[in-house]
Amino acid sequence: MAWKAVRYGIGTNSLGFRLTAIYIALAGICLALATIPFLSEHSVSDVALHMNMAIAGLIGTAILMALMSRRLTGPIRKLTEVARKVAEGHLNVKVPVDCSCEIGELGASMRTMVARLQASTTEISELANHDLVTGLPNRNRLQTLLERQTGLVGADGAPASGSVFFIDVLELRKVNDRFGHETSDQLLKTIASLLVAASPCKSHGDNLRSSGSEDDALREPVLARFGGTELVLSVPDLTDPDGIASVARRLHAALAGGVKVDGRQFHPSIAIGIARYPQDSASAIKVKQYAALACNNSIALQETERTVLFQSWMIEVIKSRETMERDLRTAIADGHFEVYYQPKVSARDWTVTGVEALVRFNHPERGLVGPGDFIEIAEMTGLIYDIGLIVLEEAICQCAEWHRAGQSTEVSINVSIEQFRNTEFSNLVISILNEHECPADLVTIEITETIAHTNIVSVSDHIKALRAVGVRIAIDDFGTGYSNLAQLTGLKFDILKVDRSFVSGIDSEGKAREVSRAIIQLGKNLGCRVVVEGTETPGQVAAAAQLGCDEIQGFFFSKPMKRSDFDTWKQLRASNPVRKALDSIVAGGLTKIIPPQGRLTAS
């Protein structure tokens, strides 16, 4: 709706004009009433005298009225001008009206209003530029500061230089999950104080002053909170590797002694990624992104002090991941995933007991892509659920087909944590089993032991529902997840798979063999079937059998195969007496007649 412009205080809208008009009207009436009697009782000269006196009084009164009007309208105009400036956002104004009349009261009220607006604006500015938990500058303030710092030019015309440290507090999310927001917030606040003191920022006060808008502050270091568990330290004029390494060591050392919060002792650690400007980029946004990228790489390190300096190859890795993500989305839509099957063999009679269903990506340009090249990316992007569903559907369908053909074969299917987190997962598996009329006892769901670190109640509910219909549960890669055994054994499972990392030394006396023996015995004590996977040599197969495992899986018998190739392999193996004889030799431990690195094939 368009509003019509109104000119306030002009012409007939003027308060002075209206007061004067009212006065003249009243004065005219009074003058007429005063002069009428003289017209009949006095001479003309007397009447003229009275008239002149009345006119003089009227003029004097009019002048007085005009002065009074100006005294009224003048302050009002000043207050109007102040209000206009405040409406435009100019709060550094003074209210000049100060008198004892009602307008003076209005002026005092306006001064109070302006003061409160100034206080509110200051508070809003604080909220907009500072983090409430740590008191550090926040992401908005950091971005503004970095843009100004990277845009500086020295006296010699050279661009500004410096380093950006991206810091991730690694254990903070776990503390939040276990002890709640208040404890994690207090821990983060304490960590921030320790890092400020250990950094070139020196103190909290200096850090806040350095984050101000003054140009002199742009040469000073600043620590800011970037996100939930992330802090960013900007250090102008620091680019040499030794100086950068020294700052990083001080930051790590600040937390080495632990942090005490609410009577509890915590031992948080940090991962640091560093990027430099203008070497890595002159853009404030990119140099921060590069530092974050380096931090992601440092998280994977096993060192106590996780620190990585950005390198250009990290960008290529990201681009490669982005390309793979696009390819995976296309593959899901176009059906480019295939299920391969790797056989499992009985350690007692060397018959084929079942297969493990393994996904392969049939890339239109790169050809067959193994899971090691895309599973991690699929998990990071959430695509693993759709891929897992493809494998689940195909494997159960194939299992049902083998059963109808009179060749019942157990099929093991790997399931990701993301799939198990879906509240409808167990119902979905049961629905697929019913749809394909597949016997549930021919299907095994393999989960990694790290799933036990997630919501144990929901995991247990899924397992209970699946086992109730006959589906078996296997713990895959056992021995690598550092699980709490009490928690893990609280889950009901049927099969335990010894991780391939223990197999390389299983055929010789040493720790690997003893650990494998202990895991196999543990599985037996828990009433589980034990599968040793990753076997490649006759010695490894013989050792696995001698240690008491139930089933063996690995390249010694076969690599993962397409369904048609598996059927051919199984037929050849069943009809090959030499194959059976060699299996018997391996089972007896007589590996000396077979080359140590030899592999037996069905052909």
Secondary structure, 3 states (H helix, E strand, C coil): CCCCCCCCCCHHHCHHHHHHHHHHHHHHHHHHHHHHHHHHHCCHHHHHHHHHHHHHHHHHHHHHHHHHHHHHHHHHHHHHHHHHHHHCCCCCCCCCCCCCCHHHHHHHHHHHHHHHHHHHHHHHHHHHHECCCCCCECHHHHHHHHHHHHCCECCCCCECCEEEEEEEECCHHHHHHHHCHHHHHHHHHHHHHHHHHHCCCCCHHHHHHHCCCCHHHHHCCEEEECCCCEEEEEEECCCCHHHHHHHHHHHHHHCCCCEEECCEEECCCEEEEEEEECCCCCCHHHHHHHHHHHHHHHHCCCCCCEEEECCCHHHHHHHHHHHHHHHHHHHHHHCCEEEEEEEEEECCCCCEEEEEEEEEEEECCCEEECHHHCHHHHHHHCCHHHHHHHHHHHHHHHHHHHHHCCCCCEEEEECCHHHHHCCCHHHHHHHHHHHHCCCHHHEEEEEEHHHHHCCHHHHHHHHHHHHHCCCEEEEEEECCCCCCHHHHHCCCCCEEEECHHHCCCCCCCCHHHHHHHHHHHHHHHCCCEEEEECCCCHHHHHHHHHCCCCEEECCCCCCCECHHHHHHHHHHHHCCHHHHHHHHHHHCCCHHHCCCCCCCCCC
